[in-house]
Amino acid sequence: MNADRTPEGRTGDTPGADRLTSLALGLLRGPGSEARAILGLAGPPGAGKSTLARHLVAEVERREGPGSAAYLPLDGFHLSGSQLDRLGLGHRKGAPATFDAHGYVALLRRVATDRFQDIYVPDFDRDLDEPVAARHVVHPHARLVVTEGNYLAAADHPWPEARRLLRELWYVETDDSVRETRLIDRHRAGGRDEAAARRWVNGNDHPNGEYVKAGRSVCTRIVRVDRLPLPPNGRSVL
């Protein structure tokens, strides 16, 4: 995993998982450190956002103590299968319109301002293929919240509202060929055969990823994720 030069000449510093952990920990130091820091990770499907997010949360908790960091995945705001059917969007699952984007922004706003209550965070259950409530929790003493999702750098409403709540937004970049292999493997693990997996990647994941790439320039830092251990049951939704 390494950090590259970011847009507009901002440097990504040196490579390595330890360096990215140090950068995340740095958000808890210096001016403004009394406020809860929210770090966003954007990037196309299969880039490694959830793996990096979970790694950073685990490492910050290891160094700062249990509950000092928390995970907030955009995947928890997928519309349910019944809502997708109602909207005729089942074939586009994972596209921007298939998320409760305003609900995500509302929870992010609460995370930024409420330091007195446990805040419960939804996720996506890979076995049920449905969003589930309250899988994660942000405790009052959590100082860093890592949120990740495809569309955090998108220009369309309401994603810029979400970005205003973030201390930094990192773009997770991975070669398209690597992402394609990961995505096909995920879809096959989810029950599709090889041909169906490739059709889904070409017809859905690819256009979603190209849309995501347009937001690269608004991100604070560009990082690459190469070799981090997968978390338990760490399969992506898409």
Secondary structure, 3 states (H helix, E strand, C coil): CEEECCHHHCCCCCCCHHHHHHHHHHCCCCCCCCCCEEEEEECCCCCCHHHHHHHHHHHHHHHHCCCCEEEEEHHHHECCHHHHHHHCCHHHCCCHHHECHHHHHHHHHHHHHCCCCCEEEEEEECCCCEEEEEEEEECCCCCEEEEECCCCCCCCCCHHHHHCCCCEEEEEECCHHHHHHHHHHHHHHCCCCHHHHHHHHHHHHHHHHHHHHCCHHHCCEEEECCCCCCCCCCCCCC
